[in-house]
């Protein structure tokens, strides 16, 4: 079983990879601008997915929000 810190580290990494590669992946998949905007923040990195996390993981919402602002 994963420790809480290991799980948090995995999610941090996943958020960063999604954000770093979002534009590239959308281009490769020929995702149009409208769908790209709709997917990010709704389907991917939806802020509600991070509500109610333990205090040790509450920063994940901030990381996701920063990625949304960067890619949104």
N, C-alpha and C positions, 0 to 999 in steps of 0.2 A: 504494500500500500504506500502511496506517495505521502510525504509529509506536506503540511500546508505550504511551507516555503518552497518546496519543489514544484508543487502545483502552481503557485503564484509565478514562479520563474518561467514555467512552460507557457502560461497565458501571456506574460509580458513579451516573451519571444514571438508568440503567434501574432499578437497585435502589431508588433514592430515589422514583422515580415509582410503582413497584409498591407500595412501602410507604405512600406518601402517599395513594394512591387505592384501596387494597385494599378497605377497608370500603365505600366508595361503589360500587365496581364489583360487589362481591358482593351488595349490596342491589339494585342495578339488575337483576342477573341472577337474582335470587331464589335465591341459593345458600344452602342451609340451614346452620345453625351447625356441624353435624358435618362436612359437606363443606368448609366454609370452613377449619376447623381442619386437615383432612387435606391440602388443597391447599397451604396455606402451610407451607413448610418441607419438603414432600415433592415436590410438583410444581413449586413456585416457591420460589426462594431456598434450595434444598437445600444444606446446608453442605458436602456432599461435592463439589459443583460447584466449590468454591473451593480445594480441597486441591491442593498441588503447583504452585501458581502461583509465578512468579518473585518474588523478594523485593520488587521494586518494586510488586507487585500484592497482596501478602499482606494488606494492610489491607482488601481487599474482603470477606474472610471476616468480619472484625469488623463492617463496615458491615451486611452481610446479617444477622449474628447480632443486632445491635441492632434491626434492623427486625423480625425474627422475634419478639423479646421484646416489642416495642411492639404488634405485631399478633396475637400468638399467644395 
